């Protein structure tokens, strides 16, 4: 029996024993379609598209989740299919080996296990947003996976437990603005020098909960448009590269949960656009570099759970106080110890507070 939640523009359908789908493609005003927990469904074919010249003429968002036995998703090249589909979410397919070519898709979220399924990303060259998660046994991306995604702006990689390297997959992402990598427990570093040549437009880089991540590569020198850098809960991080000095557009730098980080490079003083610096849970970080006093645009400094820094940054008494006395807003363990100006409305708000 189908479980259907239906509105004129949206349909949600669930049926564990369903072996065939009704001709949903004939619904002229359907904009959002959610299919989930259809364990017996093995094929998506002409039956669901109907016999009209255009199938799913108004559909904008399609989610397919927990369809573990789906083996084939076919389309018909001669017909106008999914002409307006912009967002596609696929999850939980054990047997599906390929996704069809749907040129209109701009946002793809894909979660699964097989390398062939992930390779289907090739079929969506006009993506602006791509989210990849799962694929727990995959150590590397399929070769050339992202090489034709020249308009991709947002790339998010989550929970790929065995991923060790991004190799050269970033080289051709000339439009990329946001790169988030989370819970990739085997990832040790970012691509080396040449690996970042093609992503000079990157604005935001977040690396979080990557337990074996030890360092940013020297290739960050090419990220001259980067505004936000966050390395969070990467417990093995032991250094930042000297090439960080090239990040002349960086406005926010956040480092947290790095138990092995004992020092910051003096080149941090070259971050002439930096407005907020946040350092959390770095117990071995012994002092701030001298270059911090060169950060004339720095407005907010937050330090939490950093034993040495807490002592050295005590107002007017700590050894590092002369380096930071010019900063209008200084927080130590959530306590505001200095406020020289009225709080500016443009100040970044910490996501971890």
Phi, psi and omega in degrees: 000137176285144165249112187238129169248115192231134168232172182301327186248354182219138177225131172242129186228132179221133179196105185294331183259003183289128178256347181218149177261148174289166182286069182295335181296347181273353181285112191287336185249005183293122181252328183231129180229124177243122176242128185207153179051052176249076191291333185268351183284126181247337185221139168245115187218205185304333184302320182280336184280335184079187186250010177286161181296325179243130179255136183052056188296335183247358187296128181247332183222130180229124177241129176233117188224142175055054175240072195294337185256007178294125183252332187216135172233102187259150170231167181246116188299329185282350185252157178274101187242134179053049185296337182245007183293117181252332184235130179228128178236123178234136187209139168076032178261118180272326188252343181294127186256348185203150172252146182287163176282119177228092189300336185284343185293128178249337181232120181235127173242120187230130179224130181184206184228325190277144178295325180295323178295315179297325179297343178296346176305333176305332186281001184231069187288349184255020179296141169253337177226131179225124176241125181240131176213159182087223182049052194295336183264003185272121181272331180222155172291150171305139185305131177072018185306319187249013188290343179250018182258066187282351177251006181293127182251332186227119179235123180233129182236118185235139163054040170264091194299329186257359183298122182255335187206149170263356180047234182251026186291345182267355191303321187258010183273067188291341180260001187295130179245330183230128175230116178242129177232121183224142173055041172256088197290340181261355182289125184257332182199171175271169179306149181290189194315306185287344183293343181254004184302324187270002184241041182295346180273359184300131180254328185224130178229116178238129174234115189224139175057042175251095195299328184259007181290120186256329183195154168284146181280165176295346180295348179296349178302335182276353184271059187285350177259000184295130181249335185223119178236123183228118174242107192234130178054043170254088194295337182267359179301123183242354180193162167247141183289152176296336180291358174300341180298341181278355183277067189287346179260358186296127180252332182225129177233123180233127177230127182209145175072027180256094188288339183259359181284115184253345180202160173247145181291146178296340179296351176300338178291350178272358181279074192291347179259000187296128179248331180224132176235124181233127180232117184232139169052051174240080190293338181264000179286111192276330182196167174270145179290157181300330184297344181302327182289352176272356184275081187289337179267357181294123183251329185228128173238125177239128177231129180219138174053042175237096192306310183294315183293325179303319181285316186287342182256016176299137186299124175064003180234329185287154181298330182267000183301318179301334180285335188240000186300338182278351185280124186298320185233117181235126178243129173240118181050052177073354181264127177283112182258348176210133176218098184273339184226169170295133184308123182285141182290340183274353185299139176296145176256127182295131180284348185257001179281000000 
